[in-house]
Amino acid sequence: MYIDSYTPLILLIFVASLVIQGYLSRTYGRWGGVRNERNLTGAQVARMMLDDNGLQSVEVRRVPGRLSDHYDPRNKTVNLSEGNYDAPSVAAMAVAAHEVGHAIQDKVRMPALVLRAQLAGPLSLGMNLAPWLLMLGIGIQMSGLIWLGAVLFGLALLFHLVTLPVEFDASRRALQYIGARQLTGSAEGNAGAQKVLTAAALTYVAGFAMALAQFLQILGIARRSD
């Protein structure tokens, strides 16, 4: 394996990720402009879904930013971006239900979610160190440092891999709930919610693919250093 061998793959994945981001933006914009027939805001959908799943203690909060929505397991809060918190759109409904899906995962202690939470802290530190270890190892021609950097990049790849089932499951829970409660009010609205969540899921797939390509490239550098 050589450092150059994966450069075309990385460039291809980078271009694909830009296409996916564009698709997400267009899909979100399209269904962000379509009002759901129940006229429910993202905050109302989140509150309803939380209560229906016995999560009355979980707070729904408004946070700044666009598509900054997330569930915080540390303080048990569903955080919705300003647009999704107040908007009665199909997109806001889908995103809000997805984040509640994570709260439900936390309640049932989904193994992949627990593992991701345990990996987050150490991997954040490791990923900050990895590039420096790699550059230092190459600079002083010390293969041990290069391999250590490669291992840290490999652990980051594991984090991306674990994230995939967590995100897919949250979307599955969201779509199941939206359909069961007939929240969009139409088959077209259900299809729109699915398109929004599918586009969002593709961004995680692209992130994993990019991490995989980078890891393979770094692994090639480490093998050449021996």
Summary of the structure (lengths in Angstrom):
residues: 226
radius of gyration: 20.2
end to end distance: 12.3
largest distance: 64.1
contacts: 769
relative contact order: 0.17
helix: 76%
strand: 7%
